[in-house]
Amino acid sequence: MPKVSLDIPQELLDDLKHHVGDGGKFVSVADAIRTACRKMLDQLDMIDARHGRIGGE
């Protein structure tokens, strides 16, 4: 799996870490970021479909 490096504001990372680990929704920060990216891409696909932009690659 490729690795990606990114800069993220500390307050965003701190908020994200509240949802990671025991009792959290995600097992790791990387898992949380992957899940967020997948959800965002699904939402963008739905928007593109509504605007007739799906399927024209």
Beta strands, then each sheet from edge to edge (+ up, - down):
end
